Amino acid sequence: MPLTSSKLSTSTSLFTFPSKPPPPIVSFLLFLILCILGFYSLHHPQRSYSTPLSENSIKFLSLASNFTLSDYLRSLTSHSHLAGTKPSLDTIQYVFSHFEQLGLEAHTVKYNTLLSYPQHVSLLAHFSDGGVVNFSLTEKGVAQNALFDIVQPYHAYSPSGSAYGKVVFVNYGREEDYRALEVMGVNVSGCLVMARKGESLSRGGVITIAEGKGALGVLLYAERDGVDGVERGTVMRGVGDPLSPGWAGNAQTILESLAGGFMPQSWGDLGRVNGGRVGPGPTLVNLTYQGEEKVATIQNIFAVIRGLEEPDRYVLLGNHRDAWTYGAVDPNSGTAALLDIARRYAMLMRKGWSPRRTIILCSWDAEEFGMVGSTEWVEQNLVNLGAKVVAYLNVDCAVQGPGFFAGATPQLDNLLIEVTKNVKDPDSDGVTVYDQWAATNSVVNIQRLSGVDSDFAPFLQHAGVPSVDVYYGRDFPVYHTAYDSYTWMVNHADPLFLRHVAVAGVWGLLALRLADDSILHFNYLSYADQLQAHKDILSNLLDGSVSLDPLTMAIQELTTAAKEAEVEAKRLMEQETIGHVPVLKIRALNDRLMLAERGFLDADGLQGRKWFKHLIYGPPSDYESKLGFFPGIANAISQSTKTSKRDGQALIQHEVWRVARAIQRAASALRGELT
């Protein structure tokens, strides 16, 4: 039956699914080197403004259908579709045909890239009583015929070989955890370390630190309720094509067998079934992986909706299509939303709509291997992207569970807030996504995009394109396992597919606003506020040891330029209202608003990692950095601990000047004037 709604809420067709979740059990998963890159989030005041929804926006929201989204997801997850494999071709054809059947201008772009696949994997534990356990590397409860459909657990680009040695439990594998072990007299050199997965340190961070301590290998396990799955992933250090192992078992079995000293009380109660021992040993583990790296063909798919007035200005919506297994959550909840947005846009076109600017729907390949598809395309189109792209709107795992989350470059904060005020909340009657979002967090919490964990990374951190990333839920227990299926989605994450409807509504409406509004709603006062907040945190961290006056003056310049841009935008809107449309002046302002983000790029990039050009948002080289912004300064702070005080301060000061100059470049771009 149809769900009634006001014109500011989505209309939805309802249907029900049987839902019988399994009884809650706690299982400990064991696997080799996994990766999650966190976001930095900061609470700060948001300016808000209100623009009435256009007729086309109202129509777009009214065309939502959870049944259609469910149907798309069921089809997308009917088989596994790992990038570069034969089964992925069916998924490519499904998405491409969908765009074509809607009458959209569709095409594919192919790349030959170096991908990595497993040939043999094994994990054996040798216990002190002479017992040997050969851990199963397949998920329990998955039908045998289905196991032939999915890749065996592994981590792409893992080096082939074997590691044999005693096990040491290292908590989260942080530097502070190793320091605690050193106090106990525990040396991990020549051992395999077992760490539990945490939010503060990425997969790459765990590996790098363990390698520096002389460990032979890393066993990383996750604490998950109700799931005994095997997580796949990548351990490539970098982004894109590397040419230009996940291990399952029961971690508790090994933890219970450890002897040695007792773990520090600060580590909590985990593993105290064995009295809380950390090792080394006496259990010995034999970890073996044999992989194959080969050149494989990947395909990005695009659907283009040409702009009527400004066809050379582009708004991009992107989601990756490839999955380690079935990928119901990651990424095809997002793919289903993208297909539904395409359906709704096509229906608007049949009713006579054409966007002011060009909209491109992007379906990326090989994201799971390190954002390969999107990175290759960004690098290939860098000049045009820099000159013509308004914004990139990313959705990866659209629905993982409850709760709305968003990340954005700060000039898009206000538009994001306004859009969420116009989309019905999927979990509460009579309120919007914004209402529930703000109530849950006490204040709207928009994260920043410093991580390298989805396809926004090349657009923002390499090309300087304003970006957004939205999704529902976090840390879902079937991440990268064979259980990430349509059945799990129906039973756990989104039984009625109403969260899918909400994400598609926010995502599609953002694109409509950016494509159709005569003047782009980019608010650089929000950016200046955020930069000031970042500077204040940095000031507290450095405690006066380095002058931040250059940053202060640069932020003041950006604030002044942002205020001037707002005054100009208001004046042009008033002229539009009375029928005087200064087309060229509007075009010029929009270009300055669009290009200001490019000012934060530096041609030399981050030290030792030139590909990362953005000096405000990007990943620091120190995995345990306390800064989720100013990555060059964060790197300098880390390096300063390894040199003299004077040299360290000079290093930090140099990076402060670099960031200040970048902010000045952005301010100049916003003004549109030469110095």
SELUM-163998 format. One line per 4 residues: number of its first residue (from 1); their letters; for each residue x, y, z of C-alpha. Coordinates in Angstrom, 2 decimals, decimal comma. Layout:
N
NUM> a> X Y Z | ...
This chain:
675
1> mplt> 0,00 0,00 0,00 | 1,31 3,50 -0,72 | 2,74 5,56 2,09 | 1,27 9,05 2,23
5> sskl> 3,60 11,97 2,74 | 3,89 15,73 2,58 | 5,56 17,22 -0,47 | 8,79 17,54 1,54
9> stst> 8,97 13,83 2,20 | 9,50 10,80 0,01 | 6,58 8,70 -1,09 | 7,17 4,98 -0,87
13> slft> 5,51 1,72 -1,83 | 5,60 -0,65 1,13 | 6,05 -4,37 1,24 | 7,21 -6,76 3,93
17> fpsk> 9,88 -9,40 4,21 | 10,00 -12,32 6,62 | 12,65 -11,61 9,21 | 14,06 -14,11 11,67
21> pppp> 17,47 -13,01 12,91 | 19,74 -15,70 14,32 | 20,26 -15,89 18,08 | 23,01 -13,51 19,26
25> ivsf> 26,35 -15,19 19,72 | 29,79 -13,68 20,04 | 32,40 -15,08 17,70 | 36,02 -14,11 17,24
29> llfl> 37,33 -14,02 13,69 | 40,95 -14,50 12,77 | 42,30 -13,11 9,55 | 45,46 -11,53 8,15
33> ilci> 45,88 -7,77 7,84 | 42,55 -6,02 7,36 | 41,88 -2,41 6,58 | 39,49 0,27 7,82
37> lgfy> 40,48 3,91 7,47 | 38,65 6,17 9,90 | 37,18 9,60 9,41 | 37,89 12,68 11,45
41> slhh> 34,71 14,33 12,68 | 34,35 17,70 14,32 | 31,32 19,39 15,84 | 30,98 22,97 14,74
45> pqrs> 28,11 25,40 14,15 | 26,41 25,22 10,76 | 24,85 28,10 8,92 | 21,55 27,17 7,34
49> ystp> 19,49 28,67 4,57 | 16,31 27,52 2,93 | 15,40 27,27 -0,72 | 11,95 25,95 -1,66
53> lsen> 12,04 22,63 -3,46 | 11,67 22,91 -7,21 | 8,88 21,09 -8,99 | 11,37 18,58 -10,40
57> sikf> 12,82 17,91 -6,93 | 9,34 17,21 -5,58 | 8,67 14,85 -8,50 | 12,01 13,13 -7,94
61> lsla> 11,19 12,40 -4,30 | 7,69 11,21 -5,17 | 9,04 8,59 -7,59 | 10,78 6,58 -4,85
65> snft> 10,01 2,86 -4,66 | 11,49 0,52 -2,09 | 10,22 -2,45 -4,10 | 12,29 -1,34 -7,11
69> lsdy> 15,39 -0,89 -4,96 | 14,92 -4,36 -3,53 | 14,61 -5,82 -7,00 | 17,81 -4,13 -8,15
73> lrsl> 19,73 -5,42 -5,15 | 18,42 -8,96 -5,57 | 19,64 -9,01 -9,17 | 23,02 -7,45 -8,37
77> tshs> 23,73 -10,02 -5,64 | 22,60 -13,16 -7,45 | 26,26 -14,18 -7,78 | 29,67 -12,93 -6,67
81> hlag> 31,40 -10,39 -8,89 | 35,03 -9,83 -7,98 | 36,72 -7,32 -10,27 | 38,53 -8,77 -13,26
85> tkps> 36,81 -12,18 -13,07 | 34,36 -13,71 -15,53 | 31,32 -13,47 -13,17 | 31,83 -9,70 -12,97
89> ldti> 30,97 -9,41 -16,67 | 27,33 -10,27 -15,96 | 27,12 -7,45 -13,43 | 28,74 -5,05 -15,89
93> qyvf> 26,14 -6,00 -18,49 | 23,29 -5,63 -15,99 | 24,24 -2,07 -15,04 | 25,04 -1,01 -18,61
97> shfe> 21,77 -2,47 -19,95 | 19,82 -0,72 -17,22 | 21,18 2,67 -18,29 | 20,55 1,92 -21,97
101> qlgl> 17,00 0,68 -21,41 | 16,20 3,92 -19,63 | 17,25 5,77 -22,76 | 20,33 7,29 -21,16
105> eaht> 23,56 7,91 -23,04 | 25,75 5,08 -21,71 | 29,31 3,98 -22,35 | 32,12 2,00 -20,75
109> vkyn> 35,80 2,76 -20,30 | 38,19 -0,19 -20,00 | 41,56 -0,41 -18,27 | 44,11 -3,20 -18,09
113> tlls> 45,34 -3,18 -14,50 | 47,42 -5,37 -12,22 | 45,10 -7,27 -9,85 | 45,84 -9,99 -7,32
117> ypqh> 44,16 -13,36 -6,75 | 44,80 -16,32 -4,41 | 46,10 -19,73 -5,42 | 46,62 -21,37 -2,02
121> vsll> 45,94 -20,28 1,55 | 46,32 -22,15 4,84 | 46,58 -21,54 8,57 | 47,78 -24,20 11,05
125> ahfs> 48,25 -23,94 14,80 | 50,61 -26,27 16,68 | 49,76 -26,50 20,39 | 52,06 -27,42 23,28
129> dggv> 50,20 -30,71 23,87 | 51,12 -31,89 20,39 | 47,74 -31,08 18,87 | 47,46 -29,44 15,47
133> vnfs> 44,49 -27,48 14,14 | 44,14 -26,77 10,44 | 41,73 -23,83 10,45 | 38,94 -23,87 7,90
137> ltek> 39,12 -20,93 5,52 | 35,50 -21,09 4,40 | 32,47 -19,58 6,06 | 30,33 -21,94 8,08
141> gvaq> 26,75 -22,36 6,99 | 27,34 -21,25 3,40 | 25,95 -23,78 0,94 | 28,65 -25,91 -0,69
145> nalf> 27,53 -24,95 -4,19 | 27,80 -21,29 -3,18 | 31,40 -21,77 -2,04 | 32,38 -22,47 -5,64
149> divq> 30,88 -19,11 -6,56 | 33,08 -17,01 -4,28 | 36,78 -16,36 -4,05 | 38,57 -18,06 -1,16
153> pyha> 39,56 -15,70 1,63 | 42,71 -13,71 0,90 | 44,10 -10,22 0,87 | 45,04 -8,79 -2,48
157> ysps> 48,71 -8,00 -3,07 | 49,84 -10,00 -0,04 | 53,36 -11,35 -0,66 | 53,52 -15,09 -1,23
161> gsay> 55,33 -17,18 1,36 | 55,07 -18,83 4,77 | 55,55 -17,49 8,28 | 56,12 -19,86 11,20
165> gkvv> 56,58 -18,82 14,80 | 55,14 -18,23 18,25 | 52,10 -16,01 18,73 | 52,06 -12,82 20,79
169> fvny> 48,84 -10,96 21,55 | 49,38 -7,21 20,95 | 45,92 -5,80 21,71 | 45,15 -3,32 18,87
173> gree> 48,71 -3,34 17,55 | 49,31 0,32 18,39 | 52,67 1,77 19,37 | 51,38 2,19 22,91
177> dyra> 50,45 -1,51 23,02 | 53,98 -2,52 22,02 | 55,38 -0,16 24,65 | 53,25 -1,91 27,26
181> levm> 54,64 -5,27 26,11 | 58,21 -3,95 26,23 | 57,68 -2,95 29,87 | 56,69 -6,59 30,47
185> gvnv> 59,86 -7,77 28,73 | 57,99 -9,19 25,72 | 59,80 -8,94 22,36 | 57,74 -9,75 19,24
189> sgcl> 60,72 -10,04 16,88 | 60,57 -13,37 15,05 | 56,98 -13,98 16,20 | 53,55 -13,70 14,61
193> vmar> 51,46 -11,04 16,32 | 47,74 -11,32 16,95 | 45,82 -8,03 17,15 | 42,19 -7,19 17,51
197> kges> 40,62 -4,85 15,02 | 39,96 -1,33 16,26 | 38,83 2,01 14,88 | 41,94 3,99 15,82
201> lsrg> 44,39 2,10 13,61 | 43,97 0,94 10,03 | 44,92 -2,41 8,56 | 47,95 -0,79 6,96
205> gvit> 48,89 0,78 10,27 | 48,81 -2,55 12,08 | 51,04 -4,07 9,40 | 53,53 -1,22 9,26
209> iaeg> 54,00 -1,07 13,02 | 54,31 -4,85 13,34 | 56,84 -4,94 10,52 | 58,89 -2,29 12,27
213> kgal> 58,92 -4,43 15,43 | 60,36 -7,41 13,55 | 57,19 -9,53 13,48 | 56,97 -12,28 10,85
217> gvll> 53,24 -11,89 10,20 | 50,02 -10,40 11,49 | 46,82 -12,14 12,56 | 44,00 -9,64 13,01
221> yaer> 40,58 -10,61 14,33 | 37,28 -8,78 14,69 | 34,75 -9,03 17,49 | 31,38 -9,51 15,84
225> dgvd> 28,01 -10,62 17,13 | 26,30 -13,50 15,39 | 28,74 -13,90 12,50 | 31,62 -16,31 11,97
229> gver> 32,68 -15,02 8,58 | 35,95 -14,61 6,73 | 36,94 -11,11 5,73 | 38,68 -10,36 2,45
233> gtvm> 40,50 -7,15 1,63 | 43,55 -5,50 0,14 | 46,92 -4,68 1,64 | 48,24 -2,57 -1,21
237> rgvg> 49,99 0,55 0,08 | 48,70 3,20 -2,27 | 45,81 4,07 -4,56 | 45,08 2,96 -8,12
241> dpls> 46,72 0,44 -10,41 | 49,99 -0,79 -8,85 | 51,56 -0,95 -12,32 | 51,39 2,98 -13,08
245> pgwa> 45,48 -12,36 3,33 | 42,43 -12,73 5,00 | 42,51 -15,71 7,29 | 39,66 -17,28 9,17
249> gnaq> 39,43 -19,40 12,20 | 38,57 -19,00 15,79 | 40,83 -16,47 17,46 | 39,66 -17,65 20,82
253> tile> 41,27 -21,03 20,21 | 44,68 -19,42 19,91 | 44,11 -16,85 22,66 | 43,21 -19,60 25,13
257> slag> 46,47 -21,41 24,37 | 48,83 -18,53 25,12 | 51,12 -18,48 28,14 | 53,59 -15,81 29,22
261> gfmp> 52,79 -12,59 31,05 | 49,37 -11,19 31,85 | 47,95 -8,52 29,59 | 47,75 -4,97 31,03
265> qswg> 44,50 -4,12 32,79 | 44,04 -1,21 30,37 | 43,48 -3,69 27,56 | 40,18 -4,81 29,04
269> dlgr> 38,77 -8,27 29,62 | 39,23 -9,68 26,14 | 40,95 -13,05 26,14 | 40,76 -13,52 29,91
273> vngg> 39,38 -16,99 29,27 | 43,07 -17,98 29,35 | 43,82 -15,78 32,33 | 44,65 -12,88 30,06
277> rvgp> 48,06 -14,08 28,84 | 49,90 -12,43 25,94 | 52,57 -15,03 25,02 | 54,92 -15,52 23,29
281> gptl> 53,52 -18,96 22,55 | 53,85 -21,72 23,38 | 51,45 -22,07 20,44 | 53,15 -21,99 17,07
285> vnlt> 51,33 -20,84 13,95 | 52,14 -21,64 10,33 | 50,69 -19,05 7,95 | 50,97 -19,77 4,22
289> yqge> 49,79 -17,76 1,24 | 50,46 -18,25 -2,44 | 49,01 -15,63 -4,73 | 49,07 -14,57 -8,35
293> ekva> 49,28 -11,03 -9,68 | 48,10 -10,62 -13,25 | 46,87 -7,98 -15,64 | 43,08 -8,04 -15,84
297> tiqn> 40,52 -5,90 -17,64 | 38,24 -3,72 -15,55 | 35,39 -1,54 -16,80 | 33,90 1,71 -15,54
301> ifav> 30,34 2,43 -16,71 | 28,89 5,90 -17,26 | 25,42 7,29 -17,96 | 25,42 10,90 -19,15
305> irgl> 22,52 13,35 -18,89 | 23,55 16,38 -20,92 | 23,04 19,82 -19,43 | 20,84 22,17 -21,40
309> eepd> 22,47 25,50 -20,51 | 25,93 24,53 -19,22 | 26,76 21,17 -20,78 | 30,46 21,69 -20,01
313> ryvl> 29,92 21,76 -16,24 | 29,62 18,34 -14,60 | 28,02 16,94 -11,46 | 29,23 13,37 -10,80
317> lgnh> 27,49 10,65 -8,78 | 29,72 7,62 -8,17 | 29,55 4,16 -6,63 | 31,79 1,16 -7,10
321> rdaw> 30,22 -2,03 -8,42 | 32,81 -4,72 -7,68 | 32,58 -6,85 -4,53 | 34,71 -9,45 -2,76
325> tyga> 31,72 -11,80 -2,68 | 28,02 -10,99 -3,16 | 28,34 -7,44 -1,90 | 24,77 -6,71 -0,80
329> vdpn> 25,97 -3,99 1,57 | 29,39 -3,31 0,10 | 28,88 -1,88 -2,46 | 25,63 -2,88 -4,13
333> sgta> 23,28 -1,20 -1,71 | 24,85 1,90 -3,24 | 24,66 0,48 -6,77 | 20,94 -0,20 -6,31
337> alld> 20,47 3,41 -5,19 | 22,41 4,65 -8,24 | 20,23 2,58 -10,57 | 17,11 3,92 -8,88
341> iarr> 18,30 7,51 -9,24 | 18,89 6,80 -12,94 | 15,32 5,46 -13,21 | 13,87 8,54 -11,55
345> yaml> 15,96 10,96 -13,63 | 14,86 9,16 -16,80 | 11,22 9,58 -15,76 | 11,80 13,30 -15,17
349> mrkg> 13,36 13,55 -18,62 | 10,27 11,95 -20,16 | 8,26 14,68 -18,44 | 10,38 17,34 -20,14
353> wspr> 13,18 17,95 -17,63 | 16,76 18,58 -18,66 | 19,36 19,66 -16,09 | 21,07 23,01 -16,36
357> rtii> 24,45 21,28 -16,00 | 25,50 17,80 -17,12 | 24,98 14,91 -14,69 | 27,16 11,81 -14,98
361> lcsw> 26,31 8,57 -13,15 | 29,54 6,61 -12,57 | 29,80 2,89 -11,79 | 33,41 2,18 -10,79
365> daee> 35,26 -1,13 -11,03 | 38,05 -2,59 -8,83 | 37,53 -0,25 -5,87 | 38,19 -3,11 -3,49
369> fgmv> 41,72 -3,44 -4,86 | 42,52 0,18 -3,95 | 40,12 2,55 -5,77 | 41,68 1,36 -9,03
373> gste> 38,84 2,15 -11,47 | 38,05 5,63 -10,21 | 41,72 6,54 -9,77 | 42,65 5,52 -13,31
377> wveq> 39,75 7,56 -14,69 | 40,57 10,62 -12,58 | 44,21 10,50 -13,67 | 43,18 10,13 -17,32
381> nlvn> 40,74 13,07 -17,16 | 42,62 15,29 -14,72 | 42,68 18,45 -16,86 | 38,96 18,41 -17,67
385> lgak> 38,07 17,47 -14,10 | 40,06 20,39 -12,78 | 38,41 22,85 -15,13 | 34,82 21,61 -15,36
389> vvay> 33,62 19,41 -12,47 | 31,32 21,07 -9,95 | 31,29 18,28 -7,35 | 31,66 14,54 -6,85
393> lnvd> 28,94 12,79 -4,79 | 29,98 9,36 -3,52 | 28,01 6,49 -2,04 | 29,76 3,22 -1,25
397> cavq> 27,92 1,07 1,30 | 24,60 2,92 1,13 | 23,01 0,87 3,90 | 24,91 -0,96 6,64
401> gpgf> 22,35 -0,48 9,41 | 20,68 2,36 11,36 | 21,84 5,96 11,61 | 22,62 8,54 8,94
405> faga> 26,27 9,50 8,39 | 27,82 12,01 6,02 | 31,21 13,36 5,11 | 31,86 16,42 2,96
409> tpql> 34,20 19,21 2,09 | 32,97 22,10 4,24 | 31,59 24,39 1,51 | 28,92 21,72 0,90
413> dnll> 27,83 21,42 4,56 | 24,88 23,78 4,32 | 23,54 22,28 1,11 | 23,81 18,80 2,61
417> ievt> 21,90 19,93 5,69 | 19,18 21,56 3,62 | 18,72 18,48 1,45 | 18,38 16,17 4,48
421> knvk> 15,60 18,44 5,74 | 13,60 17,48 2,65 | 13,89 13,68 2,82 | 11,72 11,53 5,07
425> dpds> 13,51 9,64 7,82 | 13,25 5,88 7,18 | 12,99 4,87 10,83 | 10,73 7,49 12,43
429> dgvt> 7,31 8,75 11,36 | 6,76 12,44 10,78 | 10,39 13,55 10,85 | 13,10 14,13 8,27
433> vydq> 16,56 12,62 7,92 | 17,94 15,88 9,30 | 15,67 15,81 12,37 | 16,81 12,31 13,33
437> waat> 20,44 12,99 12,40 | 20,59 16,08 14,61 | 18,71 14,43 17,47 | 20,97 11,38 17,48
441> nsvv> 24,18 13,39 17,60 | 22,93 16,39 19,65 | 24,49 18,42 16,86 | 24,89 17,69 13,16
445> niqr> 28,17 15,83 12,77 | 29,64 16,10 9,26 | 32,87 14,17 8,92 | 35,83 15,19 6,79
449> lsgv> 37,17 13,14 3,94 | 40,79 12,51 4,94 | 40,62 8,73 4,64 | 41,55 6,65 1,61
453> dsdf> 38,63 4,28 1,96 | 36,34 4,98 -0,97 | 36,18 6,53 -4,43 | 36,03 10,13 -3,21
457> apfl> 39,79 9,89 -2,49 | 41,12 10,50 -6,02 | 38,56 13,23 -6,70 | 39,29 15,25 -3,58
461> qhag> 42,83 14,34 -2,57 | 44,33 14,26 -6,06 | 42,09 16,48 -8,21 | 40,69 18,93 -5,63
465> vpsv> 37,02 18,36 -6,48 | 34,45 19,29 -3,76 | 33,06 15,96 -2,52 | 30,35 14,34 -0,43
469> dvyy> 29,99 10,80 0,98 | 26,71 9,61 2,55 | 25,54 6,30 4,03 | 23,39 4,60 6,68
473> grdf> 24,94 2,55 9,49 | 28,51 1,65 10,44 | 30,65 -1,42 11,11 | 28,31 -4,10 9,83
477> pvyh> 29,34 -7,61 10,95 | 29,35 -9,30 7,51 | 31,90 -6,88 6,06 | 33,77 -8,48 3,12
481> tayd> 32,46 -11,97 3,92 | 30,30 -14,48 2,05 | 27,44 -13,50 4,36 | 27,16 -10,03 2,80
485> sytw> 24,11 -11,19 0,87 | 20,61 -10,10 -0,06 | 19,28 -12,33 2,71 | 21,37 -10,56 5,34
489> mvnh> 20,21 -7,18 4,07 | 16,55 -8,23 4,31 | 16,90 -9,81 7,74 | 19,14 -7,23 9,39
493> adpl> 20,18 -3,98 7,73 | 17,06 -2,77 5,91 | 14,07 -5,15 5,86 | 11,73 -2,71 4,09
497> flrh> 14,44 -0,97 2,03 | 13,37 2,39 3,42 | 16,95 3,32 4,29 | 17,82 2,67 0,65
501> vava> 15,03 5,08 -0,27 | 16,43 7,72 2,08 | 20,01 7,46 0,75 | 18,79 7,61 -2,85
505> gvwg> 16,68 10,63 -1,92 | 19,57 12,55 -0,33 | 22,05 11,54 -3,04 | 19,78 12,29 -5,98
509> llal> 18,47 15,53 -4,53 | 22,00 16,80 -3,87 | 22,82 16,20 -7,53 | 19,64 17,92 -8,68
513> rlad> 20,42 21,01 -6,64 | 24,02 21,18 -7,89 | 22,93 20,57 -11,48 | 19,88 22,86 -11,58
517> dsil> 20,44 25,78 -9,19 | 21,46 28,85 -11,16 | 23,94 29,85 -8,43 | 25,87 27,09 -6,69
521> hfny> 25,16 26,92 -2,96 | 28,81 26,63 -1,93 | 29,39 28,32 1,42 | 33,06 29,07 1,98
525> lsya> 32,32 30,76 5,29 | 31,65 27,25 6,53 | 35,04 26,22 5,15 | 36,75 29,14 6,90
529> dqlq> 35,03 28,23 10,18 | 36,25 24,66 9,85 | 39,79 25,76 9,07 | 39,75 27,98 12,14
533> ahkd> 38,63 25,02 14,26 | 41,42 22,91 12,76 | 43,94 25,66 13,53 | 42,75 25,89 17,14
537> ilsn> 43,27 22,14 17,63 | 46,71 22,39 16,05 | 47,56 25,33 18,31 | 46,72 23,31 21,42
541> lldg> 48,78 20,40 20,14 | 51,88 22,51 19,38 | 51,53 24,67 22,50 | 53,25 27,72 21,01
545> svsl> 56,37 25,90 19,78 | 55,65 26,97 16,19 | 54,09 30,19 14,90 | 50,63 29,72 13,42
549> dplt> 50,31 33,38 12,42 | 50,56 32,50 8,71 | 47,51 30,24 9,09 | 45,62 32,91 11,00
553> maiq> 46,18 35,51 8,29 | 45,36 33,07 5,47 | 42,09 32,02 7,11 | 41,18 35,69 7,54
557> eltt> 41,79 36,19 3,81 | 39,53 33,25 2,98 | 36,84 34,56 5,36 | 36,88 37,96 3,65
561> aake> 36,70 36,39 0,19 | 33,86 34,11 1,32 | 31,85 37,07 2,65 | 32,37 38,93 -0,63
565> aeve> 31,19 35,86 -2,57 | 28,04 35,62 -0,43 | 27,23 39,30 -1,01 | 27,75 38,86 -4,74
569> akrl> 25,57 35,75 -4,82 | 22,78 37,54 -2,96 | 22,93 40,49 -5,35 | 22,79 38,22 -8,41
573> meqe> 19,84 36,29 -7,00 | 17,99 39,53 -6,44 | 18,64 40,53 -10,04 | 17,32 37,15 -11,17
577> tigh> 14,16 37,66 -9,12 | 13,28 40,88 -10,93 | 13,98 39,34 -14,33 | 17,46 40,69 -14,98
581> vpvl> 19,56 37,57 -15,48 | 23,28 38,43 -15,61 | 24,22 35,10 -17,18 | 27,94 35,72 -17,61
585> kira> 28,32 37,13 -14,09 | 26,54 34,08 -12,64 | 28,77 31,79 -14,69 | 31,88 33,60 -13,47
589> lndr> 30,82 33,39 -9,82 | 29,98 29,71 -10,11 | 33,36 28,99 -11,65 | 35,11 30,72 -8,76
593> lmla> 33,04 28,78 -6,25 | 33,85 25,55 -8,08 | 37,57 26,22 -8,53 | 38,38 27,50 -5,03
597> ergf> 38,79 23,93 -3,75 | 41,59 23,39 -6,29 | 43,54 26,09 -4,46 | 44,15 23,69 -1,58
601> ldad> 46,19 21,46 -3,90 | 49,98 21,62 -3,98 | 51,83 20,45 -7,08 | 54,57 18,85 -4,97
605> glqg> 52,04 16,87 -2,91 | 52,73 15,43 0,50 | 56,33 14,62 1,36 | 57,14 11,10 0,19
609> rkwf> 53,63 10,66 -1,27 | 53,36 13,12 -4,15 | 50,10 11,63 -5,45 | 48,25 13,17 -2,49
613> khli> 48,02 16,85 -3,45 | 45,43 18,23 -1,00 | 47,01 20,01 1,96 | 43,83 20,28 4,06
617> ygpp> 42,38 16,77 3,79 | 44,38 13,63 3,16 | 45,91 10,69 5,01 | 48,87 11,36 7,29
621> sdye> 51,80 8,97 6,94 | 51,74 8,36 10,69 | 48,87 5,93 11,24 | 48,51 7,11 14,84
625> sklg> 48,53 10,83 14,08 | 46,30 12,93 16,30 | 45,36 15,14 13,34 | 42,70 14,19 10,79
629> ffpg> 43,50 17,30 8,73 | 46,59 19,21 7,51 | 48,31 15,91 6,57 | 51,61 17,60 5,71
633> iana> 51,76 19,26 9,12 | 50,77 15,96 10,75 | 53,64 14,23 8,97 | 56,08 16,94 10,04
637> isqs> 54,99 16,62 13,67 | 55,63 12,89 13,50 | 59,05 13,36 11,86 | 60,02 16,06 14,35
641> tkts> 60,25 13,45 17,11 | 63,14 11,83 15,24 | 65,31 14,91 14,93 | 66,60 17,82 17,02
645> krdg> 64,13 20,26 18,53 | 65,31 23,07 16,27 | 65,18 21,01 13,09 | 61,80 19,57 14,07
649> qali> 60,29 23,00 14,62 | 61,68 24,20 11,30 | 60,13 21,20 9,56 | 56,71 21,90 11,08
653> qhev> 56,98 25,63 10,33 | 57,70 24,86 6,67 | 54,54 22,78 6,41 | 52,52 25,50 8,18
657> wrva> 53,65 27,95 5,51 | 52,67 25,48 2,76 | 49,15 25,14 4,17 | 48,83 28,90 4,62
661> raiq> 49,81 29,48 0,99 | 47,26 26,88 -0,11 | 44,51 28,67 1,81 | 45,61 31,96 0,22
665> raas> 45,41 30,33 -3,23 | 41,86 29,22 -2,47 | 40,96 32,75 -1,35 | 42,44 34,22 -4,55
669> alrg> 40,54 31,70 -6,66 | 37,32 32,60 -4,86 | 37,91 36,28 -5,60 | 38,92 35,49 -9,18
673> elt> 41,72 38,02 -9,05 | 45,43 37,88 -9,77 | 47,79 38,91 -7,00
